[in-house]
Amino acid sequence: MSDINITNPLARRSPLGGSIGVAVASIVPVLALALFLVFGLLGGWTWSWAFFLLIPVSGILVYGLRGGQRS
């Protein structure tokens, strides 16, 4: 069993998706605001705030859950 090389996905050094992942994480806040306003103006103010949950979700997906020092 020592021949199996299992890597921890949370220990990756670069963002998931590389530069595309970084671009997606950068665009998501603007997209969340646009969706919030569009759905809110269409009468959905009660639930349109939920689009802002996309911001931390995209950050977790792209950068992972690792904490501490980033280089």
Backbone as CSV, one residue per row, in Angstrom:
resi,resn,N_x,N_y,N_z,CA_x,CA_y,CA_z,C_x,C_y,C_z
1,MET,0.805,-1.201,0.000,0.000,0.000,0.000,0.848,1.263,0.000
2,SER,2.101,1.148,0.232,2.951,2.318,0.266,3.207,2.880,-1.133
3,ASP,2.825,2.135,-2.182,3.025,2.607,-3.549,1.935,3.581,-3.995
4,ILE,0.868,3.674,-3.231,-0.235,4.556,-3.594,0.113,5.976,-3.185
5,ASN,0.019,6.888,-4.142,0.322,8.290,-3.880,-0.996,9.058,-3.821
6,ILE,-1.454,9.323,-2.620,-2.690,10.067,-2.419,-2.319,11.473,-1.996
7,THR,-2.795,12.446,-2.751,-2.498,13.833,-2.408,-3.735,14.481,-1.807
8,ASN,-3.508,15.372,-0.921,-4.582,16.099,-0.264,-4.991,17.269,-1.157
9,PRO,-6.252,17.319,-1.616,-6.668,18.429,-2.479,-6.668,19.774,-1.760
10,LEU,-6.727,19.773,-0.443,-6.723,21.028,0.312,-5.320,21.589,0.467
11,ALA,-4.299,20.813,0.108,-2.918,21.253,0.259,-2.339,21.785,-1.040
12,ARG,-3.173,22.035,-2.035,-2.647,22.516,-3.311,-2.065,23.919,-3.156
13,ARG,-1.074,24.203,-3.962,-0.365,25.477,-3.866,-0.945,26.554,-4.767
14,SER,-1.588,26.167,-5.854,-2.128,27.149,-6.793,-3.645,27.088,-6.796
15,PRO,-4.310,28.157,-7.209,-5.770,28.162,-7.245,-6.308,27.119,-8.213
16,LEU,-7.470,26.570,-7.896,-8.127,25.602,-8.756,-8.518,26.286,-10.061
17,GLY,-8.127,25.730,-11.169,-8.436,26.322,-12.465,-7.400,27.323,-12.928
18,GLY,-6.387,27.576,-12.129,-5.342,28.521,-12.512,-5.877,29.928,-12.686
19,SER,-5.492,30.561,-13.776,-5.908,31.954,-13.997,-7.403,32.056,-14.301
20,ILE,-7.985,31.003,-14.859,-9.431,31.022,-15.112,-10.190,30.993,-13.791
21,GLY,-9.721,30.194,-12.840,-10.346,30.148,-11.527,-10.274,31.484,-10.813
22,VAL,-9.140,32.151,-10.935,-8.990,33.483,-10.329,-9.937,34.474,-10.992
23,ALA,-10.086,34.388,-12.311,-10.998,35.277,-13.026,-12.439,35.032,-12.594
24,VAL,-12.811,33.776,-12.440,-14.176,33.450,-12.000,-14.419,34.004,-10.600
25,ALA,-13.463,33.812,-9.699,-13.609,34.324,-8.339,-13.665,35.850,-8.318
26,SER,-13.077,36.498,-9.308,-13.113,37.957,-9.377,-14.417,38.476,-9.948
27,ILE,-15.042,37.708,-10.817,-16.276,38.143,-11.478,-17.510,37.846,-10.636
28,VAL,-17.451,36.837,-9.781,-18.617,36.411,-9.017,-19.215,37.527,-8.155
29,PRO,-18.453,38.396,-7.474,-19.095,39.465,-6.698,-19.934,40.417,-7.562
30,VAL,-19.454,40.739,-8.746,-20.213,41.613,-9.647,-21.469,40.896,-10.125
31,LEU,-21.328,39.617,-10.447,-22.467,38.814,-10.878,-23.501,38.692,-9.761
32,ALA,-23.051,38.482,-8.528,-23.964,38.379,-7.390,-24.735,39.684,-7.196
33,LEU,-24.069,40.812,-7.332,-24.749,42.099,-7.200,-25.776,42.287,-8.306
34,ALA,-25.413,41.939,-9.532,-26.349,42.072,-10.657,-27.565,41.179,-10.455
35,LEU,-27.341,39.926,-10.041,-28.470,39.026,-9.798,-29.345,39.525,-8.657
36,PHE,-28.728,40.061,-7.611,-29.469,40.624,-6.485,-30.392,41.746,-6.943
37,LEU,-29.853,42.649,-7.751,-30.660,43.778,-8.209,-31.743,43.354,-9.183
38,VAL,-31.413,42.485,-10.123,-32.398,42.052,-11.121,-33.554,41.313,-10.454
39,PHE,-33.232,40.323,-9.639,-34.300,39.564,-8.995,-35.048,40.405,-7.975
40,GLY,-34.359,41.334,-7.318,-35.019,42.216,-6.367,-35.992,43.153,-7.048
41,LEU,-35.588,43.728,-8.157,-36.477,44.635,-8.875,-37.665,43.917,-9.501
42,LEU,-37.530,42.622,-9.711,-38.646,41.827,-10.231,-39.564,41.349,-9.104
43,GLY,-39.328,41.831,-7.898,-40.208,41.515,-6.777,-39.678,40.442,-5.849
44,GLY,-38.445,40.070,-5.983,-37.904,39.000,-5.156,-36.927,39.469,-4.103
45,TRP,-37.149,40.621,-3.496,-36.216,41.141,-2.497,-36.063,40.190,-1.312
46,THR,-37.106,39.432,-1.028,-37.074,38.552,0.140,-35.947,37.527,0.055
47,TRP,-35.715,36.963,-1.135,-34.719,35.910,-1.292,-33.525,36.306,-2.147
48,SER,-33.513,37.482,-2.712,-32.419,37.849,-3.616,-31.074,38.003,-2.895
49,TRP,-31.099,38.214,-1.590,-29.852,38.316,-0.829,-29.048,37.025,-0.907
50,ALA,-29.704,35.907,-1.180,-29.021,34.611,-1.206,-27.947,34.547,-2.292
51,PHE,-28.041,35.396,-3.323,-27.017,35.405,-4.368,-25.651,35.814,-3.824
52,PHE,-25.637,36.550,-2.717,-24.366,36.947,-2.132,-23.625,35.767,-1.510
53,LEU,-24.307,34.652,-1.309,-23.644,33.441,-0.815,-22.744,32.831,-1.886
54,LEU,-22.922,33.230,-3.133,-22.052,32.741,-4.198,-20.613,33.232,-4.025
55,ILE,-20.434,34.364,-3.367,-19.092,34.941,-3.217,-18.188,34.046,-2.369
56,PRO,-18.587,33.673,-1.145,-17.691,32.786,-0.390,-17.613,31.376,-0.983
57,VAL,-18.702,30.911,-1.598,-18.679,29.575,-2.196,-17.652,29.521,-3.323
58,SER,-17.623,30.549,-4.166,-16.646,30.554,-5.259,-15.222,30.662,-4.714
59,GLY,-15.029,31.435,-3.656,-13.706,31.536,-3.048,-13.244,30.219,-2.468
60,ILE,-14.158,29.497,-1.833,-13.808,28.194,-1.266,-13.474,27.212,-2.376
61,LEU,-14.241,27.225,-3.458,-13.986,26.298,-4.555,-12.662,26.582,-5.254
62,VAL,-12.350,27.850,-5.454,-11.140,28.209,-6.193,-9.897,28.121,-5.313
63,TYR,-9.965,28.664,-4.107,-8.772,28.749,-3.264,-8.689,27.652,-2.211
64,GLY,-9.761,26.937,-1.978,-9.759,25.852,-1.005,-9.983,26.350,0.402
65,LEU,-9.968,25.416,1.321,-10.233,25.740,2.719,-8.967,25.972,3.522
66,ARG,-7.828,25.950,2.867,-6.582,26.078,3.612,-6.472,27.485,4.212
67,GLY,-5.926,27.536,5.360,-5.733,28.814,6.021,-4.254,29.111,6.138
68,GLY,-3.957,30.133,6.842,-2.554,30.437,7.090,-1.927,31.274,5.992
69,GLN,-0.633,31.115,5.866,0.157,31.961,4.975,0.016,31.523,3.514
70,ARG,-0.188,32.489,2.639,-0.272,32.215,1.198,0.894,32.884,0.512
71,SER,1.428,32.196,-0.457,2.572,32.783,-1.182,2.270,32.937,-2.635
